[in-house]
Amino acid sequence: MSNLNINSVKNNTYDAIVIGSGISGGWAAKEFTGKGLKTLVLERGRDVKHIVDYPTTNKYPYDFEHRGEPSLKIRTESPIVSRCYAFREDAMHFFVKDNEHPYVQEKPFDWIRGYQVGGKSLLWARQTQRWSDLDFEGPMRDGFAVDWPIRYKDIAPWYSYVERFAGISGNRDGLAELPDGEFLPAYPLNAVEDHFKKSLISKYGNRHVISARGAHISKGSDVFYEQGRAQCQNRRLCQRGCPFGGYFSSNASTLPWAQKTGKMTLRPNSVVESILYDDKAGKATGVRVIDANTNEVMEFYAKVIFVNAGAINTNLILLNSKSDRFPNGLGNDNGLLGKYVAFHNYSARISAQYPGLKQFTTDGRNPVGGGYIPRFRNLHKQETNFMRGYAAGFSASRGSDSDTSGIGAELKMQLQHKKLGPWRVGSHMMGETIPKESNYVQLDSEQKDKWGIPQLKISVDYDDNDVKMKKDYIEQLSEMFTAAGFTDIRVNAASQAPGLDIHEMGGVRMGHEPGTSLLNKWHQLHQCKNVFVTDGACMTSTSTQNPSLTYMAFTARAVDYAVSAMKRLEL
């Protein structure tokens, strides 16, 4: 029996374990296997293979029972996830339904999740922007959270590294607040988007509309062909899974790349219950897993563990990883684990029409939106009654309208003869929220999920700074729209709960000191050096930029450090 146990441990032992297969977990898998390490990737959801498991990718609108709309029954059963713009008949199989993994809302929070191999990398909106030192230095300059232990110069070469592999379209815009990257050709602004760009430069000088940078292959090259990926076809059906691999996802890119090394073992349907800690050795030894289908409990072991389960689930796993040494969660000596959670504020939108440029229309568009307005508030000095600032999306389009005033045969004839409608423009805010101790997640003391793991209690809300920022966005964009000659300006100050923005961050923040943070500059837990966190949970602050590119760069950098440390016998 003793020999059987030894063999079992040996069979379940790897060089590295990666928890999660989404954007950051996929990168961890690619980097570890590329450096020759035997790597186990644990995914709590089902397997989704590239191309094979995209069942709706080539369907026509009439192939869907409700022309794409979820049924009333589905919306009633899952009111939270139904609020997400991408939860439609063509993609709802990639989302967690409300009853599949319940959680406790101490304050309203819409937790949008994708439990499958690839995670939400199949569903993300794919805009990518680098951070600058205006972002990394923000907490120190403006006196909130704690100082980031890294700066732009530390991460810049890793941004370049992941951009070249993932494929990022964009222009070199020369903006200090939004550093340029290793870009494929940008998708051009259309006539009205370009008109708005010129209007802002003329009136303000320092406000810009740029082509939205996105993780789409706008021009093929050998590095993408080696991945089995082709140029983006501009179908704009991305949430279904792209059979061409035209946009970056773990399924199309990093996981197949890791698989072909022969060094990766991918285990779906594996719910990580906790990380195992050896009090005598002073380090983590592995993870405890519950099979999602059979409820079998098993353990896997490794020298280094990367936790990339998605920001909130990463917090849950660490909080549930208790031992004599860490009775309140792994690495949680300071009691800060799960605290200072923040997010992006997308709760305001503005729309209008433009009566000019009728000689143009649109044919296709940038697959990640259109234009992007980088942050312009409080960049170099405090100039408003709120801290930090917001970026904004901006797009314009012109479609066809039909005259629906007739009846019977007259109506049918009118519907057959569509006419070009007006130019319609729209913007949405992307506001930075300030991490606060009062925004937290914690384990519920009574309720458990179907695997016996404590449910997570979420207490996250807006604050006065968010209200003031939102008001400024509405005022400034209304003024900017008016100056550009837009008409019929309409404001939508949505009352959506946090979470629907899908950019939750923090809870396991980076910092300089063990007393005020959980992770050091290499993403190691201060108190458990062989456990790393490189997903959204590690974020000290949120900035305004879409965060996924930063997670990719963080992960590649951290794996490089971890492997070097292992070679030095430090892990």
C-alpha positions as CSV (number, residue, x, y, z in Angstrom):
1,M,0.0,0.0,0.0
2,S,2.9,2.3,0.8
3,N,4.3,1.8,-2.7
4,L,0.9,2.5,-4.2
5,N,0.8,5.9,-2.4
6,I,4.3,6.8,-3.5
7,N,3.4,6.0,-7.1
8,S,0.2,8.0,-6.8
9,V,2.1,11.0,-5.6
10,K,4.7,10.6,-8.3
11,N,2.0,10.3,-11.0
12,N,0.4,13.5,-9.8
13,T,3.5,15.5,-9.5
14,Y,4.5,18.2,-12.0
15,D,7.1,21.0,-12.3
16,A,4.4,23.7,-12.3
17,I,0.6,23.9,-11.8
18,V,-1.5,26.6,-13.4
19,I,-5.0,27.2,-12.0
20,G,-7.2,28.5,-14.8
21,S,-7.0,28.4,-18.5
22,G,-8.2,31.9,-19.5
23,I,-6.0,34.7,-20.8
24,S,-3.4,34.7,-18.1
25,G,-3.6,31.0,-17.4
26,G,-3.1,30.2,-21.1
27,W,0.0,32.4,-21.1
28,A,1.4,30.7,-18.0
29,A,0.9,27.3,-19.7
30,K,2.6,28.5,-22.9
31,E,5.6,30.0,-21.0
32,F,6.2,27.1,-18.6
33,T,6.0,24.4,-21.3
34,G,8.1,26.5,-23.7
35,K,10.8,26.5,-21.1
36,G,10.6,22.7,-20.7
37,L,8.6,22.4,-17.5
38,K,6.1,19.6,-17.1
39,T,2.9,21.6,-16.5
40,L,-0.6,20.8,-15.2
41,V,-3.3,23.2,-16.2
42,L,-6.5,22.9,-14.1
43,E,-9.8,24.3,-15.4
44,R,-13.0,24.1,-13.4
45,G,-15.2,24.1,-16.5
46,R,-15.7,21.7,-19.4
47,D,-13.2,21.3,-22.3
48,V,-13.6,23.5,-25.3
49,K,-11.4,22.7,-28.2
50,H,-10.6,25.3,-30.8
51,I,-13.0,25.1,-33.8
52,V,-14.4,21.7,-32.8
53,D,-16.4,23.1,-29.9
54,Y,-17.8,26.4,-31.4
55,P,-21.2,25.0,-32.3
56,T,-22.8,28.3,-33.4
57,T,-19.8,29.9,-35.3
58,N,-21.3,29.5,-38.8
59,K,-25.0,29.7,-38.1
60,Y,-27.2,32.3,-39.8
61,P,-29.7,34.4,-37.8
62,Y,-32.6,32.3,-38.9
63,D,-30.8,29.2,-37.5
64,F,-31.5,30.4,-34.0
65,E,-34.9,29.6,-32.4
66,H,-35.4,33.2,-31.2
67,R,-33.3,35.1,-33.8
68,G,-30.5,35.3,-31.2
69,E,-32.4,36.5,-28.2
70,P,-32.5,34.4,-25.0
71,S,-35.9,33.1,-24.2
72,L,-38.0,34.6,-21.4
73,K,-37.5,31.4,-19.4
74,I,-33.7,31.6,-19.6
75,R,-33.7,35.3,-18.8
76,T,-36.0,34.7,-15.8
77,E,-33.8,31.8,-14.5
78,S,-30.6,33.8,-15.0
79,P,-31.3,37.5,-14.5
80,I,-27.7,38.4,-13.6
81,V,-25.9,37.0,-16.5
82,S,-28.7,38.0,-18.9
83,R,-27.7,41.6,-18.3
84,C,-24.4,41.0,-20.2
85,Y,-24.5,42.3,-23.8
86,A,-23.0,39.1,-25.1
87,F,-25.4,36.7,-23.4
88,R,-27.3,35.7,-26.5
89,E,-28.4,32.5,-28.2
90,D,-25.1,32.3,-30.1
91,A,-22.8,32.5,-27.1
92,M,-24.8,31.8,-23.9
93,H,-23.3,28.3,-23.7
94,F,-20.0,30.0,-22.8
95,F,-21.4,31.7,-19.7
96,V,-22.1,30.5,-16.2
97,K,-25.8,30.6,-15.5
98,D,-26.9,32.1,-12.2
99,N,-27.8,28.8,-10.5
100,E,-24.6,27.0,-11.5
101,H,-22.3,28.7,-9.0
102,P,-24.3,30.9,-6.6
103,Y,-22.7,33.6,-4.5
104,V,-23.8,36.0,-1.8
105,Q,-24.4,39.7,-2.7
106,E,-23.9,41.8,0.4
107,K,-24.3,44.6,-2.1
108,P,-25.6,44.2,-5.7
109,F,-22.8,42.8,-7.9
110,D,-23.2,41.1,-11.3
111,W,-20.5,38.5,-11.4
112,I,-20.1,37.4,-15.1
113,R,-18.2,34.2,-15.6
114,G,-17.1,31.7,-18.3
115,Y,-16.2,28.3,-16.9
116,Q,-14.6,26.4,-19.7
117,V,-11.2,25.8,-21.2
118,G,-10.3,29.2,-22.4
119,G,-12.4,31.0,-19.9
120,K,-13.6,34.4,-20.9
121,S,-10.8,34.7,-23.6
122,L,-13.6,33.3,-25.9
123,L,-15.9,36.2,-24.9
124,W,-13.7,39.3,-24.2
125,A,-14.2,42.5,-26.1
126,R,-10.6,42.3,-27.3
127,Q,-9.5,46.0,-26.9
128,T,-5.9,46.2,-25.8
129,Q,-4.0,49.1,-24.4
130,R,-0.7,49.4,-22.6
131,W,-0.4,51.2,-19.3
132,S,2.0,54.1,-18.8
133,D,3.8,55.4,-15.8
134,L,0.9,57.8,-15.4
135,D,-0.9,54.6,-14.3
136,F,1.8,52.8,-12.4
137,E,2.7,56.0,-10.5
138,G,-0.9,57.0,-9.9
139,P,-1.4,55.6,-6.4
140,M,1.8,57.2,-5.1
141,R,1.1,60.5,-6.8
142,D,-2.5,60.8,-5.9
143,G,-2.3,59.2,-2.5
144,F,-4.5,56.1,-2.6
145,A,-4.1,52.3,-2.3
146,V,-0.3,51.5,-2.2
147,D,2.6,52.2,-4.5
148,W,3.0,49.8,-7.4
149,P,6.3,47.9,-7.0
150,I,7.0,48.1,-10.7
151,R,7.0,50.8,-13.4
152,Y,6.4,51.0,-17.1
153,K,10.1,50.2,-17.9
154,D,9.8,46.9,-16.1
155,I,6.8,45.7,-18.1
156,A,7.5,47.4,-21.5
157,P,9.6,44.6,-23.0
158,W,7.0,42.1,-21.9
159,Y,4.2,44.1,-23.5
160,S,6.2,43.8,-26.8
161,Y,6.8,40.1,-26.2
162,V,3.1,39.2,-25.9
163,E,1.9,41.7,-28.5
164,R,4.1,40.1,-31.2
165,F,2.6,36.6,-30.4
166,A,-1.0,37.6,-29.8
167,G,-1.4,40.0,-32.7
168,I,-2.5,43.5,-31.9
169,S,-3.8,46.0,-34.5
170,G,-3.3,49.7,-34.0
171,N,-1.5,52.9,-34.9
172,R,1.6,54.4,-33.4
173,D,-0.2,57.4,-32.0
174,G,2.7,59.0,-30.1
175,L,0.7,59.6,-26.9
176,A,2.6,59.5,-23.6
177,E,-0.5,58.5,-21.7
178,L,-1.0,55.5,-24.0
179,P,2.3,54.0,-25.1
180,D,2.6,52.6,-28.6
181,G,3.3,48.9,-29.1
182,E,4.2,46.2,-31.6
183,F,1.3,46.8,-33.9
184,L,-0.2,45.2,-37.0
185,P,-2.0,47.6,-39.3
186,A,-4.8,49.5,-37.7
187,Y,-8.4,49.5,-38.7
188,P,-9.1,53.0,-40.1
189,L,-11.6,55.4,-38.5
190,N,-14.6,55.9,-40.7
191,A,-15.6,59.4,-42.0
192,V,-17.6,60.5,-39.0
193,E,-15.1,59.0,-36.5
194,D,-12.4,61.0,-38.3
195,H,-14.5,64.1,-38.3
196,F,-14.9,63.8,-34.5
197,K,-11.1,63.3,-34.1
198,K,-10.4,66.5,-36.0
199,S,-13.1,68.4,-34.1
200,L,-11.4,67.5,-30.7
201,I,-8.0,68.5,-31.9
202,S,-9.3,71.8,-33.2
203,K,-11.2,72.7,-30.0
204,Y,-9.1,71.1,-27.3
205,G,-5.7,70.2,-28.7
206,N,-5.0,67.5,-26.1
207,R,-8.1,65.3,-26.6
208,H,-7.8,62.5,-29.1
209,V,-9.7,59.9,-31.0
210,I,-7.6,57.0,-32.1
211,S,-8.3,53.7,-33.9
212,A,-9.2,51.3,-31.1
213,R,-6.4,48.9,-30.6
214,G,-7.4,45.2,-30.6
215,A,-6.3,41.7,-30.4
216,H,-7.1,40.9,-34.1
217,I,-4.8,39.7,-36.8
218,S,-5.2,42.5,-39.4
219,K,-2.3,41.1,-41.4
220,G,-1.0,37.6,-41.4
221,S,2.6,36.6,-40.7
222,D,4.6,33.4,-39.9
223,V,4.2,33.7,-36.2
224,F,0.4,33.4,-36.6
225,Y,0.5,30.8,-39.3
226,E,2.7,28.6,-36.9
227,Q,-0.1,28.9,-34.4
228,G,-2.7,27.8,-37.0
229,R,-4.3,31.2,-37.0
230,A,-5.4,33.2,-40.0
231,Q,-6.2,36.9,-40.7
232,C,-9.4,38.3,-39.1
233,Q,-12.3,37.9,-41.5
234,N,-14.2,40.8,-40.0
235,R,-17.3,38.7,-39.4
236,R,-17.9,40.3,-36.0
237,L,-19.2,37.0,-34.6
238,C,-16.3,36.8,-32.2
239,Q,-18.3,35.7,-29.1
240,R,-19.1,32.5,-30.8
241,G,-15.5,31.4,-31.0
242,C,-13.5,32.2,-34.1
243,P,-12.7,29.2,-36.4
244,F,-10.0,31.2,-38.1
245,G,-8.3,32.2,-34.9
246,G,-8.5,35.8,-36.2
247,Y,-8.7,37.1,-32.6
248,F,-6.5,36.1,-29.7
249,S,-7.9,33.5,-27.3
250,S,-6.3,30.8,-25.2
251,N,-8.1,28.2,-27.3
252,A,-6.7,29.4,-30.6
253,S,-3.3,30.4,-29.5
254,T,-1.5,29.8,-26.2
255,L,-3.0,26.4,-25.2
256,P,-2.4,24.7,-28.5
257,W,1.1,26.1,-28.5
258,A,1.7,24.6,-25.1
259,Q,0.0,21.3,-26.1
260,K,2.4,20.7,-29.0
261,T,5.4,20.8,-26.7
262,G,4.2,17.6,-25.1
263,K,4.8,19.1,-21.7
264,M,1.2,20.2,-20.9
265,T,-1.5,18.1,-19.1
266,L,-4.8,19.9,-19.4
267,R,-7.4,18.7,-16.9
268,P,-10.9,20.3,-17.3
269,N,-13.8,19.8,-14.8
270,S,-11.3,20.3,-12.0
271,V,-12.6,22.6,-9.2
272,V,-9.7,23.8,-7.1
273,E,-10.7,23.6,-3.5
274,S,-7.5,24.9,-1.9
275,I,-3.7,25.2,-2.2
276,L,-1.8,22.8,0.1
277,Y,0.7,24.3,2.4
278,D,3.5,22.5,4.3
279,D,4.1,24.2,7.6
280,K,7.5,22.6,8.1
281,A,8.8,23.3,4.6
282,G,7.3,26.8,4.6
283,K,5.9,26.5,1.1
284,A,3.0,25.3,-0.9
285,T,3.2,21.7,-2.1
286,G,0.3,21.4,-4.4
287,V,-3.5,21.8,-4.8
288,R,-6.6,19.9,-3.7
289,V,-9.1,19.4,-6.5
290,I,-12.7,18.2,-6.7
291,D,-13.8,16.6,-9.9
292,A,-16.8,18.7,-11.1
293,N,-18.7,15.6,-12.4
294,T,-17.8,12.8,-9.9
295,N,-17.0,14.8,-6.7
296,E,-13.8,12.8,-6.4
297,V,-11.2,14.6,-4.3
298,M,-7.6,14.4,-5.5
299,E,-4.3,16.2,-4.9
300,F,-1.7,17.3,-7.4
301,Y,1.8,18.5,-6.5
302,A,4.4,20.9,-8.0
303,K,7.3,23.2,-7.1
304,V,5.5,26.3,-8.3
305,I,1.9,27.3,-8.5
306,F,0.3,30.0,-10.6
307,V,-3.2,31.1,-9.6
308,N,-5.0,32.4,-12.6
309,A,-8.6,31.5,-11.8
310,G,-10.0,35.0,-12.6
311,A,-9.8,37.8,-10.1
312,I,-12.7,36.9,-7.8
313,N,-12.2,33.1,-7.9
314,T,-8.5,33.6,-7.3
315,N,-9.4,35.4,-4.1
316,L,-11.8,32.6,-3.2
317,I,-9.2,29.9,-3.6
318,L,-6.6,31.8,-1.5
319,L,-9.1,32.6,1.2
320,N,-10.1,28.9,1.4
321,S,-6.5,27.7,1.5
322,K,-6.2,27.5,5.3
323,S,-3.5,25.8,7.4
324,D,-2.1,26.1,10.9
325,R,0.3,28.7,9.5
326,F,-2.3,30.6,7.6
327,P,-5.7,30.2,9.4
328,N,-7.2,33.2,7.5
329,G,-6.1,32.2,4.0
330,L,-2.8,31.6,2.3
331,G,-0.4,34.5,2.7
332,N,-2.9,36.5,4.7
333,D,-0.9,37.6,7.7
334,N,-1.9,41.2,7.3
335,G,-5.7,40.5,6.9
336,L,-5.8,42.3,3.5
337,L,-6.6,39.2,1.4
338,G,-9.9,39.9,-0.4
339,K,-9.9,43.6,0.3
340,Y,-9.3,46.7,-1.9
341,V,-11.3,45.1,-4.8
342,A,-11.9,47.6,-7.6
343,F,-13.4,47.6,-11.1
344,H,-14.0,49.8,-14.2
345,N,-17.1,52.0,-14.2
346,Y,-18.9,51.6,-17.5
347,S,-22.2,52.9,-16.2
348,A,-22.8,55.9,-18.5
349,R,-23.3,56.2,-22.3
350,I,-24.2,59.0,-24.7
351,S,-25.6,58.8,-28.2
352,A,-26.4,61.3,-31.0
353,Q,-26.8,61.7,-34.7
354,Y,-24.8,63.6,-37.2
355,P,-26.5,65.3,-40.2
356,G,-23.4,65.7,-42.3
357,L,-21.2,63.5,-44.6
358,K,-24.2,62.0,-46.3
359,Q,-22.0,61.1,-49.2
360,F,-20.5,58.3,-47.1
361,T,-21.8,55.2,-45.5
362,T,-20.2,52.3,-43.7
363,D,-19.1,48.8,-44.9
364,G,-17.7,46.7,-42.1
365,R,-15.9,48.2,-39.1
366,N,-13.1,47.8,-36.6
367,P,-14.0,44.5,-35.0
368,V,-13.3,45.9,-31.5
369,G,-15.5,49.0,-31.9
370,G,-14.2,51.9,-33.9
371,G,-12.5,54.8,-32.0
372,Y,-11.0,55.1,-28.5
373,I,-10.7,58.3,-26.5
374,P,-7.7,58.0,-24.1
375,R,-8.0,59.5,-20.7
376,F,-7.6,63.2,-20.7
377,R,-8.6,64.2,-17.1
378,N,-6.1,64.8,-14.3
379,L,-3.2,63.4,-16.4
380,H,-0.4,65.6,-15.1
381,K,-2.1,67.5,-12.3
382,Q,-5.3,67.5,-10.3
383,E,-7.8,69.6,-12.2
384,T,-11.2,68.3,-11.2
385,N,-13.2,67.6,-8.0
386,F,-12.6,63.8,-8.4
387,M,-9.5,61.7,-8.5
388,R,-8.1,60.0,-11.6
389,G,-10.1,59.9,-14.8
390,Y,-11.9,58.0,-17.6
391,A,-11.3,56.8,-21.1
392,A,-14.2,56.4,-23.5
393,G,-15.2,54.3,-26.5
394,F,-16.5,56.1,-29.6
395,S,-18.0,54.8,-32.7
396,A,-20.1,56.0,-35.7
397,S,-22.2,54.0,-38.2
398,R,-24.8,54.5,-40.8
399,G,-27.3,51.8,-41.6
400,S,-30.5,51.4,-43.5
401,D,-34.0,52.5,-42.3
402,S,-37.3,51.3,-43.5
403,D,-40.6,53.3,-43.7
404,T,-43.0,51.3,-41.5
405,S,-46.0,53.6,-41.8
406,G,-47.9,51.6,-44.4
407,I,-50.3,48.6,-44.0
408,G,-50.4,45.3,-45.9
409,A,-49.0,45.3,-49.4
410,E,-47.9,48.9,-49.0
411,L,-45.9,48.1,-45.9
412,K,-44.3,45.1,-47.6
413,M,-43.2,47.2,-50.5
414,Q,-41.7,49.9,-48.2
415,L,-39.8,47.2,-46.3
416,Q,-38.2,46.0,-49.5
417,H,-36.9,49.4,-50.4
418,K,-34.7,50.5,-47.6
419,K,-33.0,53.9,-47.6
420,L,-29.9,55.0,-45.9
421,G,-30.6,56.4,-42.4
422,P,-28.7,59.1,-40.5
423,W,-25.2,58.7,-39.0
424,R,-25.5,57.5,-35.5
425,V,-22.7,58.0,-33.0
426,G,-22.2,56.6,-29.5
427,S,-19.8,56.6,-26.6
428,H,-19.4,54.8,-23.3
429,M,-17.3,55.7,-20.3
430,M,-14.4,53.5,-18.9
431,G,-13.9,55.0,-15.5
432,E,-11.1,54.2,-13.0
433,T,-12.4,53.3,-9.6
434,I,-10.3,53.8,-6.4
435,P,-9.5,50.6,-4.4
436,K,-11.0,50.8,-0.9
437,E,-10.8,48.5,2.0
438,S,-14.6,48.6,2.2
439,N,-14.8,46.9,-1.2
440,Y,-14.1,43.3,-0.4
441,V,-14.9,39.6,-1.0
442,Q,-14.9,37.0,1.8
443,L,-16.0,33.5,2.4
444,D,-19.6,33.1,3.6
445,S,-19.7,31.5,7.0
446,E,-22.8,29.3,6.3
447,Q,-23.6,28.8,2.6
448,K,-21.6,26.4,0.5
449,D,-21.6,25.5,-3.2
450,K,-22.4,22.1,-4.6
451,W,-18.8,20.9,-4.0
452,G,-18.8,21.9,-0.4
453,I,-16.7,25.0,-0.8
454,P,-17.8,28.1,1.0
455,Q,-19.7,30.5,-1.3
456,L,-18.2,33.9,-1.8
457,K,-19.7,37.0,-0.3
458,I,-19.2,40.1,-2.4
459,S,-19.5,43.6,-1.0
460,V,-18.5,46.1,-3.7
461,D,-20.1,49.5,-4.5
462,Y,-19.6,52.8,-6.2
463,D,-18.6,55.8,-4.2
464,D,-18.7,59.6,-4.3
465,N,-15.7,59.8,-6.6
466,D,-17.4,57.5,-9.1
467,V,-20.5,59.8,-9.0
468,K,-18.5,62.9,-9.7
469,M,-16.5,61.2,-12.5
470,K,-19.6,60.0,-14.2
471,K,-21.1,63.5,-14.0
472,D,-18.0,64.9,-15.6
473,Y,-18.0,62.3,-18.4
474,I,-21.6,63.2,-19.3
475,E,-20.8,67.0,-19.2
476,Q,-17.6,66.7,-21.2
477,L,-18.8,64.3,-23.9
478,S,-22.0,66.3,-24.3
479,E,-19.9,69.4,-24.9
480,M,-17.6,67.5,-27.2
481,F,-20.6,66.1,-29.2
482,T,-22.1,69.5,-29.5
483,A,-18.9,71.1,-30.7
484,A,-18.7,68.4,-33.4
485,G,-22.1,69.3,-34.7
486,F,-23.9,66.2,-33.4
487,T,-27.6,66.5,-32.8
488,D,-30.3,64.7,-30.8
489,I,-27.8,64.1,-28.0
490,R,-29.1,61.5,-25.5
491,V,-27.6,60.5,-22.2
492,N,-28.0,57.1,-20.6
493,A,-26.8,57.2,-17.0
494,A,-27.4,53.5,-16.3
495,S,-27.9,52.3,-12.8
496,Q,-26.2,49.0,-13.4
497,A,-24.5,47.2,-10.5
498,P,-20.7,46.8,-10.4
499,G,-19.5,43.6,-12.1
500,L,-21.3,44.0,-15.3
501,D,-18.2,45.9,-16.5
502,I,-16.4,42.5,-16.2
503,H,-13.1,44.1,-15.2
504,E,-13.0,43.3,-11.5
505,M,-9.5,43.6,-10.0
506,G,-7.6,43.4,-6.8
507,G,-7.9,41.6,-3.5
508,V,-4.4,40.1,-3.8
509,R,-2.7,43.3,-4.6
510,M,1.0,43.9,-5.4
511,G,3.2,46.2,-3.3
512,H,6.5,46.8,-1.7
513,E,5.8,45.6,1.9
514,P,4.3,42.5,3.4
515,G,2.4,44.7,5.8
516,T,0.4,46.5,3.1
517,S,0.2,44.1,0.2
518,L,0.0,40.4,-0.6
519,L,2.4,40.1,-3.6
520,N,5.9,41.4,-4.4
521,K,7.1,42.9,-7.7
522,W,7.4,39.4,-9.2
523,H,3.8,38.5,-8.3
524,Q,4.9,36.1,-5.5
525,L,3.0,35.9,-2.3
526,H,5.2,37.7,0.3
527,Q,4.7,34.9,2.7
528,C,4.7,31.9,0.3
529,K,7.2,32.5,-2.4
530,N,6.3,29.5,-4.7
531,V,2.7,30.8,-5.2
532,F,2.2,33.5,-7.9
533,V,-0.8,35.5,-8.9
534,T,-0.9,37.2,-12.3
535,D,-4.5,37.6,-13.2
536,G,-6.8,40.6,-12.2
537,A,-6.5,39.8,-8.5
538,C,-2.9,41.1,-8.5
539,M,-3.8,44.6,-9.5
540,T,-2.9,47.4,-7.1
541,S,-5.1,49.9,-9.0
542,T,-7.2,49.7,-12.2
543,S,-6.3,52.6,-14.4
544,T,-8.7,53.2,-17.3
545,Q,-7.3,50.8,-19.9
546,N,-8.7,47.4,-20.7
547,P,-6.6,45.1,-18.5
548,S,-6.1,41.9,-20.4
549,L,-2.9,42.9,-22.3
550,T,-1.4,43.8,-18.9
551,Y,-2.3,40.4,-17.5
552,M,-0.6,38.7,-20.4
553,A,2.6,40.7,-20.0
554,F,2.6,40.2,-16.2
555,T,2.3,36.5,-16.6
556,A,5.1,36.1,-19.2
557,R,7.4,38.2,-17.0
558,A,6.5,36.3,-13.8
559,V,7.0,32.8,-15.4
560,D,10.4,33.9,-16.7
561,Y,11.4,34.9,-13.1
562,A,9.9,31.8,-11.6
563,V,11.8,29.5,-13.9
564,S,15.0,31.3,-13.3
565,A,14.4,31.1,-9.5
566,M,13.8,27.4,-9.8
567,K,17.1,27.0,-11.6
568,R,18.8,28.8,-8.8
569,L,17.0,26.4,-6.4
570,E,15.2,29.3,-4.7
571,L,11.8,27.7,-5.2
